[in-house]
Amino acid sequence: MGLAAAVALALLAFVVSDSAMRRSAYLGINPTKPAVEFEIRLPKTAVSTTADTQIELHTDRNQTLAQCRRAGV
């Protein structure tokens, strides 16, 4: 009886943990590093500055804003 209770408790812990991770992923709250990083380089002749530029990445699961940095940083 004790072994069955231990297995049931482990299964319940797994279900709670898995549902929390799935809920976080669905809401776009993911504490892990992104699996994909990308870089967009503007031509040197571009007049735009990063202060007035906003870049958004939209996927089928979530969206995020890009972090703008100057070249060479």
N, C-alpha and C positions, 0 to 999 in steps of 0.2 A: 504494500500500500504506500509505503514511503517513497519508493522509486517512481510510482505513478504520479504522486504529488509533485516530486521534483521535476519530472518531465513536463507536467502541466504548467508549473510555475515558470520553467525556462521558455516554454512555448508562449505563454502570456507575455513575458518580458520581451521576447522577439517581436511579437505582434505590435506591442505598444511602441517599441523603438522604430520599427519599420513604418508604422503609420505616421509617426512624428516626422520622420525624414521625408516621406512622400508629401505630407502636408506642407512642409517647408519648401520643398522643390516646387510644388504647385503654386505657392504664393510668391515664389521668386526670392525666398529668404534662404540663401545657401551659404553657410560659413566657409566652405572650402574655396580654394583658388579656382578661377575659371579654367576650364579645360582648353579653351582656345583664346589666344591673344592675337591681336592684329594691329597693324600700324598703318596709318594714313599719312602720307607726306604731301604737303602742299608745295607747289613750285615756289622757288625763291622770289619770283616776280609777283606772287600773290600779295595783295595789299592787306588782306584780312589778318587780324590778330586773334590770338586764342581767347582774348577777353570777350569778344563779341561772337564767338563761334561755339555752337553746341552740337555735339555729335551724339546720336542715339542709335543703339543697336536693338532691333526688335527681332525676337524669335517666336516660334510657335508656343513657347512655354512662358516667356517673360520678356522684360525689356530692361535696359540699363543705359546709363549715360557714360560716355567715354571720359577718360581722364586726359586732359590736354597738357602736354609738356613741350617745352622748347627743344629744338634739335640739339643734340649733343649732351642732353641731360640724362 
